[in-house]
Structure formats: C-alpha cells, structure tokens
Amino acid sequence: MDKARSRETGGSGLGLYIAKSIIKLHKGEIKIKSKEKEGTEVELILSASLEF
C-alpha cells in the first residue's frame, strides 16, 4: 500500500471524483469494491461506440 496516498497523510479523494466525472461524461460507469485489509477493486465501464 502506498502510504503517501492515504487520507491520513492529507489525501482528499479528488482523483476518484475526477475519474468518476470523466467516466460519466462518456456515458460509462465506475464501480468500486473495497474490503478492509484486502484492497480495493475499481471497474471502469466505457461504451464501445461514441457519437461525435
């Protein structure tokens, strides 16, 4: 675990908010599963077809 990126040392969770915002803009989903002392699993789901 990278202790430099924990809330105890001043992390704000801003990176997750930014990622969620980008995924939402692209009509995708972000799913997070976390288990204490085991880790966190992040799933990013993006649409295969983008309209321009």
Steps between C-alpha positions, in 0.01 A plus 500: 500500500630845408472690828573828320151478349291443811253735666708483818777689318270760348343329197171658392346236271500755218649253249203266535258791452681606182501142365129462577421828323690397186336157490155658545563747214571202274179326611695234687499357849749471781458225758707467816522203734712533811581257778693610806852354511447334159497792259278686258376393156406771251304415184467757220233432237504702179270493199650332194331747264548872542295751305680807366 
